[in-house]
Amino acid sequence: MKKIYLALLLLLILPVNALAQQVPDKVFKLDKLSQQDILPQGWKISPGDNPQWAQPGFDDHKWANCDSLLEQIILDSKSDHFWLRLHLFIDSSLKTTDFAFVIYQNVASVIYVDGKPVKSYGSLVEPVKMYDPLGYPLPVKLSAGSHVVAVQLVASKFLLKYRDIGSLYLTFSLEINVKTNAENNHAIVTAIDRQFSDHNLLLIGMFFILTITHLASYLYYRKQRAHLYYAIITFILLFATYTNFTVTGQHSPVVIFWLSLIAFLGFIGFVFLPLTIYELFDYRGRLVIKIILSFSVICVSFIWINTTYAYYLLFYVTPLVNALECLRIGIWALKAKKSGALFIIAGSLLFLSLLVLSNLIPGDWGELLFMFSQISLPVGMTVFLAIRTAITYRSLETKLIEVQELSHQNTKYQLEKQELLAGQNEKLEQQVGERTAQLSQSLTELKSAQSQLIQSAKMASLGELTAGIAHEIQNPLNFVNNFSEVNTELIDEMQEEIDKGDFEEVRAIANDIKENQQKINQHGKRADFIVKGMLQHSRTSTGERQLTNINTLADEFLKLSYHGLRAKDKTFNTELVTNFDDKLPGVNVVQQDIGRVLLNLFNNAFYAVSQKQKKAGNNYKAEVSVTTSLENGQVIVKVKDNGIGIPDDIKEKIMQPFFTTKPTGEGTGLGLSLTYDMVVKGHGGLIKVDSIEGEGSDFIIYLPVNTH
């Protein structure tokens, strides 16, 4: 009986223990997202290689936590094979399943999600190949609930130990975000990397030119060993920049070897910089440069002891020491009244300033300043050597006394010029400040004038539209007035006939009155229709699109524009020609906007022919035509005139706001600008201009039939 109880007890305990082992002791809960990629916490690590460790149900509660100790754990382990596991919980409040992993690494790895492999980077089998995806988003589908992310990786102890030299800061890092955010962030980082790649290409080209130039100068005149030293400097910088550019993003012991070699060559290159200045100023002391060279060798050796400290010694301390030596020699040369000493001092101070600022300013600007610090002395030295070479060639043609006098005068002139420039700069800064204040005031006034001009343009357009409407309804109103007067006379006659008792004549007159009344009603409705239609086109645009007959719209506004101009100038007359395509389909457009576009083009056409009519006289026959057609799914409206045309030198300006060729007070320069915005930006169309000065202009509008 006791055995039975014991068996039952074991059956109850074992499932509980097994269940407890499957519950992770740390879960990273993802319940909110941001624009930036999120770095999950709670990673665990174990050395070894067991495929079962990818399974979600595996018990990893005894594994070591490695959020901040990953590199040290790998270095302390005897194994090169490791597994990482992360328990991830996706909150149901996140309305998406489209996520992306953002991975940076200098290892070979395979990524598993819930026991299934989703991506491998590099090769885990011999020969092992390390690979860094450089943060390229890895799309994954993650539903709400619990998940296990497992990573099988092979790490190189060599890469970890010397990662600082190769700028390999991350052994393995996985971030998570919504797929679209991760892709946007990667695009931004890629653009920045591309920009720095372009900077490296620029440096490669610059160092190549400098190397060839100084080597050629030395071969031409071998007594100038400064050119040889400097050619060695620029060649080493060329080699270092090119190698760094070609191995970027690659991870292998060979790459680390090359980068270490580059660092060593960089030290040698910087040592040649003080040697070049020694040669230029004929400085014979060599003790300091020997100390610097010994210090550089120690720095190189220190790579194999402590990479972190060696990194700063290589890339910051060693260049700093060489720059200080250049500055010291420049000060010595200044005291010795050597020509060009100030130039060397200025270049050294610029290098030191940029190097300090690059460490104080974080991010991309700091990297950019560091790059400028590396090239400031080489470029400055090139300029100085060019000047020195010119002076050397001149010394071969003149006497030494004359050259010394000329150098003295030149130095004095430079000092005077610097003082003059300093005074001029101070005066210029004052003038710039005053001018800035004036421009600010002018900008305020310009904005006010701009608002007034826009309002004036609207009122002018409204006035022209009103004049056209008045003319259009004048004919119906004339009919109404005439028939009303006739009816009054007929009523008087009917009363006389009633008094006479001639009812046959009364009936005839009544029929005439009835017919006249019908005509009055007919023309009254015609006037009402015109007013309603024109007011619909003249009211403020609501932005709502309607299926519109472009032929009808163009015909109405052609008449309105013409009669509006006739209302201003009774002597103006022109022939109106319409060539409408009867099969033209309706176009889904904002009627008010396209109506204003047509009105602007018709007004400009009538203005152009009226101006030519004033110059040409009676022999000139003014003509304005409008043509519609359908081509390639586009409705084409062509407004043509035989007016004064547009000069070639202003064709590109006519669509600019406030540009006008009309006299002051007759135009605001906003018509064609607004026309362009309504057609191109508002309806996705196109507007073209063909014009010959003195012969006429064609304005062609292309509107997509399926405008949304």
SULKAVEN-V839500 format. One record per residue. RES is the residue in one small letter. OMEGA is omega as a letter, one per 30 degrees, with the letter a starting at -180 (NA if undefined). D_FIRST is the distance of its C-alpha to the first C-alpha in Angstrom with 1 decimal. Layout:
RES:OMEGA:D_FIRST, RES:OMEGA:D_FIRST
//
This chain:
m:l:0.0, k:l:3.8, k:l:5.4, i:l:5.2, y:l:6.5, l:l:8.7, a:l:10.0, l:l:10.9, l:l:12.5, l:l:14.4, l:l:15.6, l:a:16.9, i:a:18.6, l:l:20.2, p:l:22.3, v:l:23.4, n:l:24.6, a:l:26.2, l:a:27.9, a:a:29.1, q:a:30.5, q:l:32.6, v:a:34.2, p:a:37.4, d:l:38.3, k:a:42.0, v:l:43.5, f:a:47.3, k:l:48.0, l:a:51.2, d:l:52.3, k:a:56.0, l:l:58.7, s:l:62.1, q:a:65.1, q:l:64.2, d:a:61.4, i:l:58.1, l:a:56.5, p:l:52.6, q:l:50.8, g:l:47.3, w:l:47.7, k:a:45.3, i:l:46.2, s:l:44.7, p:l:46.6, g:a:45.9, d:a:45.9, n:a:42.7, p:a:43.3, q:a:39.8, w:l:41.0, a:a:43.1, q:a:40.1, p:a:39.3, g:a:35.6, f:a:36.0, d:a:34.7, d:a:37.9, h:l:37.0, k:l:37.6, w:a:41.1, a:l:44.2, n:a:46.2, c:a:49.7, d:a:51.8, s:a:54.6, l:a:53.6, l:a:53.6, e:a:56.6, q:l:55.5, i:a:52.0, i:a:53.5, l:a:56.1, d:a:53.6, s:l:51.3, k:a:51.9, s:l:51.1, d:a:53.5, h:a:50.9, f:l:49.0, w:l:47.0, l:l:47.4, r:l:45.1, l:l:45.9, h:a:43.6, l:l:46.1, f:l:45.7, i:a:48.6, d:a:49.1, s:l:49.7, s:l:53.0, l:a:54.6, k:a:56.5, t:l:56.6, t:a:54.6, d:l:57.5, f:l:57.0, a:l:58.3, f:l:57.2, v:a:60.1, i:l:59.5, y:a:61.5, q:l:60.6, n:l:62.0, v:l:59.1, a:a:58.0, s:l:55.1, v:a:53.1, i:l:52.0, y:l:48.7, v:a:47.7, d:l:44.1, g:a:43.8, k:l:47.1, p:l:50.2, v:a:53.1, k:l:55.8, s:l:56.6, y:a:59.3, g:a:60.8, s:a:59.2, l:a:56.0, v:a:56.7, e:f:59.5, p:a:62.1, v:l:60.4, k:l:62.7, m:a:62.4, y:l:63.3, d:l:63.9, p:l:64.1, l:l:66.0, g:l:64.2, y:a:64.8, p:l:62.5, l:a:59.5, p:l:58.7, v:l:55.1, k:a:53.4, l:l:50.8, s:l:49.3, a:l:48.0, g:a:44.5, s:l:42.8, h:l:44.1, v:l:43.8, v:l:47.1, a:a:46.7, v:l:49.6, q:a:49.8, l:l:52.8, v:a:54.7, a:l:56.8, s:l:59.8, k:l:59.9, f:l:63.7, l:a:64.1, l:a:61.9, k:a:63.8, y:a:67.2, r:a:66.5, d:a:68.9, i:l:71.8, g:a:71.0, s:l:70.3, l:a:66.7, y:a:65.0, l:l:61.7, t:l:59.2, f:l:57.2, s:l:57.4, l:l:56.1, e:a:57.4, i:l:56.7, n:l:58.9, v:a:60.0, k:a:61.6, t:l:65.1, n:l:65.1, a:l:63.9, e:l:66.6, n:l:69.3, n:l:68.3, h:l:68.4, a:l:71.9, i:a:73.1, v:l:71.9, t:l:73.3, a:l:76.7, i:l:76.8, d:l:75.9, r:l:78.6, q:l:81.1, f:l:80.3, s:l:80.7, d:l:84.1, h:l:84.9, n:l:84.0, l:l:86.2, l:l:89.0, l:l:88.6, i:l:88.6, g:a:91.9, m:a:93.4, f:l:92.5, f:l:93.8, i:a:97.1, l:l:97.4, t:a:96.7, i:a:99.4, t:a:101.9, h:l:101.7, l:l:101.6, a:l:104.7, s:l:106.4, y:a:105.7, l:a:106.9, y:a:110.1, y:a:110.8, r:l:108.9, k:l:110.3, q:a:107.9, r:l:104.7, a:l:103.0, h:l:102.7, l:l:100.9, y:a:98.5, y:l:97.8, a:l:97.4, i:l:94.6, i:a:92.9, t:l:93.0, f:l:91.9, i:l:88.8, l:l:88.0, l:a:88.5, f:a:86.2, a:a:83.5, t:a:83.7, y:a:83.6, t:l:80.7, n:a:78.7, f:a:79.5, t:a:78.5, v:a:75.1, t:l:73.9, g:l:70.3, q:a:69.7, h:l:67.1, s:l:67.3, p:l:68.3, v:l:71.7, v:l:72.2, i:l:71.3, f:a:73.8, w:l:76.5, l:l:75.9, s:l:76.1, l:l:79.3, i:l:80.6, a:l:79.9, f:l:81.7, l:l:84.7, g:l:84.7, f:l:85.3, i:l:88.1, g:l:89.6, f:l:89.6, v:l:91.2, f:l:94.0, l:l:94.7, p:l:96.1, l:l:97.9, t:l:99.6, i:l:100.8, y:a:102.0, e:a:104.1, l:a:105.4, f:l:106.6, d:a:107.5, y:a:105.1, r:a:104.9, g:a:102.1, r:a:98.9, l:a:96.8, v:a:94.7, i:l:94.0, k:l:92.8, i:l:90.4, i:l:89.1, l:l:88.7, s:l:86.7, f:l:84.5, s:l:83.9, v:l:82.8, i:l:80.4, c:l:79.0, v:l:78.4, s:a:76.8, f:l:74.6, i:a:72.9, w:a:70.8, i:a:69.7, n:a:69.0, t:a:69.5, t:l:69.3, y:a:72.1, a:l:74.0, y:a:74.0, y:l:75.9, l:a:78.2, l:a:79.0, f:a:79.6, y:a:80.9, v:a:82.0, t:l:84.0, p:a:86.0, l:l:86.6, v:l:88.0, n:l:90.3, a:l:91.5, l:l:92.3, e:l:94.3, c:l:96.2, l:l:96.8, r:l:98.1, i:l:100.5, g:l:101.7, i:l:102.5, w:a:104.3, a:l:106.3, l:l:107.2, k:l:108.6, a:l:110.4, k:l:111.8, k:l:110.3, s:l:110.5, g:a:107.2, a:a:105.4, l:a:104.6, f:l:103.1, i:l:100.7, i:a:99.8, a:l:99.1, g:l:96.9, s:l:94.9, l:l:94.4, l:l:93.3, f:a:90.8, l:a:89.4, s:a:89.3, l:a:87.4, l:l:85.0, v:a:84.2, l:a:83.9, s:l:81.6, n:a:79.1, l:a:79.6, i:a:79.3, p:l:75.9, g:a:75.2, d:l:77.5, w:l:80.7, g:l:79.8, e:a:79.3, l:l:82.7, l:l:84.4, f:l:82.9, m:l:84.4, f:l:87.7, s:a:87.6, q:a:87.3, i:a:90.3, s:l:92.5, l:l:94.0, p:a:94.4, v:l:96.2, g:l:98.2, m:l:99.2, t:l:100.3, v:a:102.6, f:l:103.9, l:l:104.5, a:l:106.4, i:a:108.6, r:l:109.1, t:l:110.0, a:l:112.6, i:l:114.1, t:l:114.2, y:l:116.0, r:a:118.5, s:l:119.1, l:a:120.3, e:a:123.0, t:l:124.2, k:a:125.1, l:a:122.4, i:a:124.4, e:l:124.4, v:l:120.7, q:l:119.9, e:l:122.2, l:l:120.6, s:l:117.1, h:l:118.2, q:a:119.6, n:l:116.5, t:l:114.3, k:l:116.5, y:l:116.5, q:l:112.7, l:l:112.4, e:a:115.0, k:l:113.1, q:l:109.8, e:l:111.5, l:l:113.1, l:l:109.9, a:l:108.1, g:l:110.8, q:l:110.6, n:l:106.9, e:l:107.0, k:a:109.7, l:l:107.7, e:l:104.6, q:l:106.7, q:l:108.2, v:l:104.8, g:l:103.5, e:a:106.5, r:l:106.2, t:l:102.5, a:l:103.4, q:l:106.1, l:l:103.8, s:l:101.2, q:l:103.9, s:l:105.1, l:l:101.6, t:l:101.3, e:a:104.7, l:l:103.9, k:l:100.7, s:l:102.8, a:l:105.5, q:l:102.9, s:l:101.6, q:l:105.1, l:l:105.9, i:l:102.9, q:l:104.0, s:l:107.5, a:l:106.4, k:a:104.5, m:l:107.5, a:l:109.8, s:l:107.6, l:l:107.5, g:l:111.3, e:l:111.8, l:a:109.4, t:l:111.2, a:l:114.6, g:l:113.3, i:a:111.9, a:a:115.2, h:a:117.1, e:a:114.8, i:a:115.1, q:a:118.8, n:l:119.8, p:a:117.8, l:l:119.2, n:l:122.7, f:a:122.3, v:a:120.9, n:a:123.9, n:a:126.5, f:l:125.3, s:l:125.0, e:l:128.6, v:l:129.7, n:l:127.8, t:l:129.6, e:a:133.0, l:l:132.0, i:l:131.0, d:l:134.5, e:a:136.2, m:l:134.0, q:l:135.2, e:a:138.8, e:l:138.3, i:l:136.7, d:l:139.7, k:a:142.0, g:l:139.9, d:a:139.2, f:l:135.7, e:l:135.5, e:l:136.0, v:l:133.5, r:l:130.9, a:l:131.7, i:l:131.4, a:l:128.1, n:l:126.7, d:l:127.7, i:a:126.1, k:l:122.9, e:l:122.9, n:a:123.5, q:l:120.7, q:l:118.3, k:l:119.4, i:l:119.0, n:a:115.5, q:a:114.8, h:l:116.0, g:l:114.2, k:l:110.9, r:l:111.8, a:l:112.3, d:l:109.1, f:a:107.2, i:a:108.7, v:a:107.9, k:a:104.3, g:a:103.7, m:l:105.2, l:l:103.4, q:a:100.2, h:a:101.0, s:a:102.3, r:a:99.5, t:a:96.9, s:l:94.4, t:a:90.9, g:l:89.5, e:a:88.4, r:l:89.3, q:l:91.1, l:a:92.3, t:l:95.9, n:a:99.0, i:l:100.5, n:a:103.9, t:a:104.3, l:a:103.1, a:a:105.5, d:a:108.4, e:a:107.9, f:l:107.7, l:l:110.6, k:l:112.9, l:a:111.6, s:a:112.2, y:a:115.6, h:l:116.8, g:l:115.4, l:l:117.6, r:l:120.5, a:l:120.2, k:a:120.8, d:a:123.5, k:a:125.6, t:a:127.4, f:l:124.2, n:l:123.9, t:l:121.8, e:l:120.8, l:a:117.2, v:l:115.7, t:l:112.3, n:a:110.6, f:l:107.4, d:a:105.1, d:a:104.6, k:a:101.4, l:l:99.8, p:l:96.2, g:a:95.0, v:a:93.4, n:a:90.6, v:l:92.2, v:a:92.9, q:a:96.3, q:a:97.6, d:a:96.9, i:l:98.4, g:l:101.3, r:l:102.0, v:a:101.7, l:a:104.3, l:l:106.5, n:a:106.5, l:l:107.5, f:l:110.2, n:l:111.6, n:l:111.8, a:l:113.5, f:l:116.1, y:a:116.7, a:a:117.3, v:l:119.8, s:l:121.6, q:l:122.1, k:l:123.5, q:l:125.7, k:a:127.3, k:a:128.2, a:l:129.1, g:a:131.2, n:a:132.2, n:a:131.7, y:l:128.0, k:a:125.9, a:a:122.5, e:l:119.6, v:a:115.8, s:l:113.5, v:a:109.8, t:l:108.0, t:l:104.5, s:l:102.7, l:l:99.3, e:l:98.2, n:l:94.8, g:l:92.9, q:l:94.9, v:a:97.6, i:l:100.6, v:a:103.2, k:l:106.3, v:a:108.8, k:l:112.1, d:l:115.4, n:a:118.6, g:a:119.0, i:l:119.4, g:a:116.2, i:l:114.0, p:a:115.1, d:a:112.9, d:l:112.4, i:a:110.6, k:a:108.5, e:a:105.4, k:a:105.9, i:l:106.5, m:l:102.8, q:l:102.4, p:l:102.3, f:l:105.6, f:a:107.6, t:l:110.7, t:a:114.2, k:l:115.6, p:l:118.0, t:a:116.7, g:a:115.9, e:a:115.5, g:l:112.0, t:a:108.8, g:a:107.4, l:a:104.1, g:a:104.8, l:l:103.8, s:l:101.0, l:l:99.4, t:l:100.2, y:a:98.3, d:a:95.2, m:a:95.1, v:a:95.5, v:a:93.4, k:a:90.8, g:a:90.6, h:l:90.8, g:a:89.9, g:a:93.4, l:l:96.2, i:a:99.8, k:a:102.5, v:l:106.2, d:a:109.1, s:l:112.4, i:a:115.8, e:l:117.9, g:a:120.9, e:l:119.7, g:a:116.7, s:l:112.9, d:l:109.9, f:a:106.7, i:a:103.9, i:l:100.6, y:l:97.6, l:l:94.9, p:l:91.8, v:a:91.6, n:l:87.9, t:a:88.1, h:NA:84.9
//
